[in-house]
Amino acid sequence: MGLISFLAIGLVAGWLAGQIMKGKGFGLVGNIVVGVIGAVLGGLLFGLLGLSATGTIGSLVTATVGAVVLLAAVARLKKA
């Protein structure tokens, strides 16, 4: 996957995660970072669960799930 595609998926995944988590987004650059880290985290989680996702939509779903988990963890740590 090209760098531009990876960043675009990261941006969309970060934005979607912010919407799912009720406004917990971090702006354009922050959403890209959350989405990219979420893509890595989602890939690890999917691998542990024995799931696989292929194609652009699969990458977006994986990244979004990872970004939601990341935002939930950050929100939980902020409360503690």
Steps between C-alpha positions, in 0.01 A plus 500: 500500500637842411578764758223729377244218519621405847468860622158540337372184669654622827325836465161345429542236773603765755204719405258206518639396838453857625139492384437159656659611827280814512737775400827363635685595182826695503482715185639414156856406596390336826239293316762381252728397786213327684396327177853381416563373853149352492584317178797335667301425816204371299730274298641354820154453653358341185803269483454392863133427433579307181317751280620647175378789290609563144471789262441867568177447692661229712794729576261778593300274731816366664643850549170634634462218753857556616448877522181455705685268739783754523263791570314294761829418673610865496163614638521239774854605592395866514230415756743309722 
